[in-house]
Amino acid sequence: MLNQRRKVTIIGVQMDLGADRRGVDMGPSAIRVASLNDRLRQLGYEIHDAGNIGVRNAEMMPIHDPHAKYLPEIAAACEKLAGEVERALDAGTVPVILGGDHSIAIGTVSGLAAYHRQRDQRVGVIWFDAHGDMNTPETSPSGNIHGMPFAAILGHGAGELTNIGGFAPKVHPDDCVLIGVRSVDSEEAVALRSSGVRIFTIREIDERGMSGIMDEAMWLASRRTAGFHVTMDMDFVDPAFAPGVGTPVPGGPTYRESHLAMEKIADSGRMLSFELTEVNPVLDISNRTAELGVELILSALGKKII
């Protein structure tokens, strides 16, 4: 699909309400500073940068529900993002979404699913993350919504999030995979096991290798669908290579394993949209995490060694 559509729409989301640690709202700027647009042009893409979806900062607002912090504001931003994603798809482009914390995936997948639902098509999701993101307000120990987006797109959790676009769920669990998980809350683990999502823990990556994992993941996410969305939380990568994240977890995939995963996605031709989240410049070292994020986006969009 990417070989036929050499157009990209870049959408930034200045969201840091979904997490306790501040600064991830600057992620879109850090990624653009790492020359994303110019490097995509060098790769042969026509670029439309739609700018950023702004989000009010936490100091402006009270927390109404400690079990789902800033729920109205996050839901409103995800509604806007869903609309932007639909417009990008209507224009025949590949949406590339820059976060912001991972709560924005609710908006991205909602827009993608709505576009294909109108065409009687399902979409798959490949979710790269050190965490499960399968909490709900009832199970979350923190109330942070960046730990809930996977559950929300499967139809679980607050209605303000699950019903964006007027329908739920957004995806079927047997069209979804989670790759790289290695830090899960106790009640979340129960939800993950019963979710129907194919989960590749870091142990399975160690035992089988990234190449075989990706072959199975892409088959699962595309066998009944129009293609798949890729959402990358940068804490998927080992913090030795991506230090600028709010919730780093040691023992993640290496630089080369991460690139291999993206390169195989590009080879498949089945990616419909791409999302990069949780780049926090406040916690980074010389913009290394954003630089790596740009490299991974380029690999997913077809950049090769030769």
C-alpha positions in Angstrom: 0.0 0.0 0.0 2.8 2.4 0.8 4.4 1.9 -2.6 1.2 3.1 -4.2 0.6 6.1 -1.8 3.7 8.2 -1.5 1.9 10.9 0.4 2.0 11.5 4.2 0.0 13.7 6.5 1.8 14.5 9.8 -0.4 15.3 12.8 1.0 16.3 16.1 -0.9 16.0 19.4 0.5 18.1 22.3 -0.9 15.7 24.9 0.6 15.1 28.4 -2.6 14.8 30.4 -2.6 11.0 30.3 0.5 10.6 32.4 1.9 11.9 35.7 5.3 12.9 34.4 5.1 16.2 32.4 6.9 17.2 29.2 5.7 14.6 26.7 3.5 17.4 25.1 6.8 18.6 23.6 7.3 15.3 21.8 5.9 16.5 18.4 8.3 19.4 18.4 11.3 17.3 19.3 10.4 14.8 16.5 10.1 17.6 14.0 13.4 19.1 15.2 15.0 15.8 14.3 14.2 16.6 10.7 11.3 14.2 10.2 9.7 16.2 7.3 12.9 16.8 5.4 14.0 13.2 5.7 10.6 11.9 4.6 10.9 14.2 1.5 14.3 12.7 0.8 12.7 9.3 0.9 10.3 10.4 -1.8 7.2 11.3 0.1 5.0 14.3 -0.5 4.4 15.8 2.9 1.4 17.7 4.3 2.0 18.8 7.9 -1.3 19.5 9.5 0.3 21.0 12.6 -0.6 20.2 16.1 -3.8 19.5 18.0 -3.4 21.7 21.1 -4.4 20.5 24.5 -4.8 22.7 27.6 -2.1 22.2 30.2 -2.8 20.5 33.5 -2.3 23.6 35.6 -5.4 25.1 33.9 -7.8 22.3 35.0 -8.9 20.4 38.1 -9.0 16.6 38.2 -12.7 15.6 38.5 -12.2 11.9 38.6 -9.0 10.4 40.2 -9.7 7.1 38.5 -9.7 8.7 35.0 -7.7 11.9 35.2 -8.5 14.7 32.7 -11.1 12.4 31.0 -13.2 15.1 29.3 -10.1 16.9 28.0 -8.5 13.7 26.7 -11.7 12.6 25.1 -12.2 15.9 23.3 -8.6 15.8 21.9 -9.1 12.3 20.7 -12.3 13.3 19.0 -10.4 16.1 17.1 -7.6 13.6 16.2 -10.0 11.1 14.9 -11.4 13.7 12.5 -7.9 14.7 11.4 -7.0 11.1 10.7 -10.2 10.6 8.6 -9.4 13.7 6.6 -5.9 12.5 6.0 -7.2 9.1 4.7 -9.8 10.8 2.6 -7.0 12.8 0.9 -5.3 9.5 0.0 -2.4 10.0 2.4 -0.8 7.9 5.1 -1.4 9.5 8.5 1.7 9.8 10.7 0.7 10.9 14.2 3.2 12.3 16.7 2.6 12.3 20.4 2.2 13.1 23.2 1.3 10.4 25.6 -0.2 7.1 24.4 -3.8 8.1 25.2 -3.8 9.6 21.8 -4.0 6.1 20.2 -7.7 6.2 21.1 -8.2 9.0 18.7 -6.0 7.7 16.0 -7.6 4.2 15.9 -11.1 5.7 16.1 -10.5 7.8 13.0 -8.9 4.9 11.1 -11.7 2.5 12.1 -14.4 5.0 11.2 -12.9 5.5 7.7 -12.8 1.8 7.0 -16.1 1.0 8.7 -17.8 3.2 6.1 -16.2 0.8 3.5 -17.3 -2.4 5.4 -13.7 -3.1 6.3 -11.9 -4.0 9.6 -8.5 -2.7 10.6 -5.8 -4.4 12.6 -3.5 -2.9 15.2 0.2 -3.7 16.0 1.0 -2.2 19.4 4.6 -1.8 20.4 4.9 -1.2 24.1 6.7 -2.2 27.3 3.3 -1.9 29.0 -0.1 -3.5 28.4 -2.2 -0.3 28.3 -5.2 -2.5 29.0 -6.3 -0.8 32.3 -9.7 0.8 32.8 -10.7 3.3 35.5 -11.8 0.4 37.7 -8.4 -1.4 37.5 -5.8 1.4 37.1 -3.7 2.0 40.2 -2.9 5.5 39.0 -5.9 6.8 37.1 -3.6 7.8 34.2 -5.4 7.3 30.9 -2.2 6.6 29.0 -2.4 3.2 30.6 -5.9 2.6 29.1 -6.0 3.2 25.3 -5.7 -0.5 24.2 -8.7 -1.3 26.5 -10.6 1.6 25.1 -10.3 0.7 21.4 -11.5 -2.8 22.3 -14.6 -1.3 23.9 -13.6 -1.4 27.6 -13.5 1.5 30.0 -15.0 5.0 30.1 -17.8 5.6 27.5 -16.3 9.0 26.6 -13.3 7.1 25.2 -14.8 3.9 23.9 -17.7 5.6 22.0 -15.7 8.2 20.0 -17.2 8.3 16.6 -20.4 6.8 17.9 -19.4 3.1 17.7 -17.6 0.5 19.8 -15.4 -1.5 19.8 -13.1 0.1 17.2 -11.2 -3.2 16.5 -11.6 -6.9 17.0 -9.1 -8.5 19.5 -8.2 -11.2 17.1 -6.9 -8.5 14.7 -4.6 -7.0 17.3 -1.2 -7.8 18.7 0.9 -6.5 21.5 4.7 -6.7 21.2 7.4 -6.2 23.7 5.4 -6.1 26.9 7.4 -6.6 30.1 5.7 -4.4 32.8 2.1 -5.1 33.7 -0.2 -4.2 36.6 -1.7 -7.2 38.5 -5.3 -6.6 37.5 -4.2 -5.6 34.0 -2.6 -8.9 33.6 -5.9 -10.6 34.0 -7.5 -8.3 31.4 -4.7 -9.0 29.0 -5.0 -12.8 29.3 -8.7 -12.7 28.7 -8.6 -10.0 26.0 -8.2 -12.2 22.9 -5.2 -10.1 21.8 -2.1 -12.0 20.7 0.6 -10.9 23.2 4.3 -11.3 22.4 6.2 -10.7 25.7 9.9 -9.8 25.7 10.7 -13.4 26.6 9.0 -14.6 23.4 11.1 -12.1 21.4 14.2 -13.5 23.1 13.3 -17.1 22.4 12.0 -16.7 18.8 13.6 -13.6 17.5 12.1 -10.5 16.2 11.8 -11.6 12.6 9.5 -14.6 13.4 7.5 -12.5 15.8 6.8 -9.9 13.2 5.8 -12.4 10.5 3.2 -13.8 12.8 2.1 -10.4 14.1 1.5 -9.0 10.6 -0.3 -12.1 9.4 -2.7 -11.9 12.4 -3.3 -8.1 12.0 -3.9 -8.3 8.3 -5.6 -11.6 7.5 -9.1 -10.3 7.9 -8.5 -6.6 7.6 -7.8 -3.8 5.1 -4.4 -3.5 6.8 -3.1 -2.4 10.2 -2.2 0.6 12.3 1.2 0.7 13.9 1.4 2.5 17.3 4.9 2.8 18.9 5.4 3.8 22.5 9.1 4.6 22.6 9.4 2.8 25.9 9.1 -0.4 23.8 12.8 0.2 23.0 15.4 -0.5 25.7 16.1 2.7 27.6 19.8 2.4 26.7 18.7 3.5 23.2 15.6 5.6 24.1 16.2 7.3 27.5 13.7 10.1 26.9 10.5 8.4 28.0 8.4 8.8 31.2 8.1 5.1 32.2 11.3 3.4 31.1 11.6 -0.4 31.6 15.0 -2.1 31.3 15.4 -5.2 29.1 13.7 -4.0 25.9 14.4 -4.6 22.3 17.7 -3.3 20.9 18.3 -0.6 18.3 18.6 -3.2 15.5 15.6 -5.3 16.7 13.4 -2.2 16.6 14.6 -1.3 13.2 14.1 -4.8 11.9 10.5 -4.7 13.1 9.9 -1.5 11.2 11.6 -2.7 8.1 9.5 -5.8 8.0 6.4 -3.7 8.3 7.5 -1.6 5.3 8.1 -4.8 3.3 4.6 -6.1 4.1 2.9 -3.1 2.3 0.0 -3.5 4.8 0.5 -0.5 7.1 -2.3 2.0 7.0 -1.1 4.6 9.5 1.8 5.1 12.0 1.9 6.6 15.4 4.9 7.5 17.6 4.2 8.4 21.3 5.8 9.1 24.7 8.9 11.0 23.5 9.7 13.3 26.4 12.4 15.9 25.7 12.6 16.9 29.4 13.9 13.4 30.2 16.0 12.9 27.0 19.7 13.2 26.3 20.5 15.5 23.3 17.2 14.5 21.6 18.4 10.9 21.2 14.9 9.4 21.6 13.3 11.7 19.1 16.2 11.0 16.7 15.6 7.3 17.0 11.9 7.8 16.7 12.4 9.5 13.3 14.7 6.7 12.2 12.0 4.1 13.1 9.4 6.1 11.2 11.6 6.2 8.2 12.2 2.4 8.3 8.5 1.8 8.6 7.9 3.9 5.6 10.4 2.1 3.4 13.9 3.4 4.1 16.5 0.7 3.4 20.2 0.3 4.0 20.9 0.1 0.2 
